[in-house]
Amino acid sequence: MSEHPSHSEQLPRLNRAAGQIEGIKRMIGEGQYCVDILTQLRAVRSALKTIELSVLETHMKSCLTDRCCTGEKQRDDQITEIMTLLKKYE
């Protein structure tokens, strides 16, 4: 099996999300309006979902492509792996 792909291009996005979380912590500490906090939480959740989908896409394009289709059992195992990931993180 080949090396795992790099996801370093996701680091700036993760840093932004971490900054958003720090901002939310500040908002809570300052007692800001609940709806404003919820709006920021939704934004972080959306950012993390974008990162998650990008990592999953890379996984399917590289890791699965490298291992896929060498046999029916292996293909079925890969499909099961993807389905498990999707169910786990939904």
N, C-alpha and C positions, 0 to 999 in steps of 0.2 A: 504494500500500500504506500502511496506517496505521502509527502509531508502535508500537514494541515495548512490551509491557506492563512495568510495574514489578514487580520481584521483591523489593522492599525488605522485605516482610513475612518474608522468609527470613533476613534479617540476624541477628536474635536467635538463630535456630537455628544459623546458621553460627558465630556467636560462641561458642555453647555447645560446638559440635563442636571449635572451635579450642582452647577451654579443656580439653576432654577430651584432645586430642592433647598439649597441654603437660603434663597430668597423666601421660600415658603416657611421655613423655620423662623425666619425673622418676622414674617407677617403674623405667624401664630404668637410669637413672643410679644409682639406689639398689640395683640388683640384686634387685629383687623377684621373687617366684615367677612363673614363665612362664605358668601358667594364669591368674593374676590379670591379667597383661599382655594375654593373648589375649582374656580376657573384656572388657576395656576396648576393645581394638581392634575387637571385634565390635560393641560398643555404638556406637562412632564410625561404623563402616561402616553400621549400621542407620540412624543419624541422617542420614548423607549420602544414603542411599537414599531416605529420606522426603523430603528436600529435592529431590532429583533428580526424583522422581515428581510433586511439586507443581509444579515448573517445567515439566515435560513436559505436565502437565494444563493449565496456563495456556497453554502454546504451542498445544495442540490446540484449546482453547476460544476463543482470541483470534486468534492468528496464522493458523492454518489456516482458521478460520471466515471470516476476512476474505478469504482468497484461494481458498477451496475452491469447487468446483462451478461455476466459470465456464466450464469446458470439460473434456472427458474427459482430455485430455493433462495439464492442470494438476492435476486430481484424482489422476491416476496418479503425477504427480511428488510430490505431497504424501504419498501413501501410501508411496512409495519413501523419502521423507525420514524418515518416522516409523520405518519398518522399519530403515533404516540406523542411526538413533539407538538403537533398542532393541538391535540386534545389537552396536553399538559399546560400549555401556555395560553390557552384561549380564555 
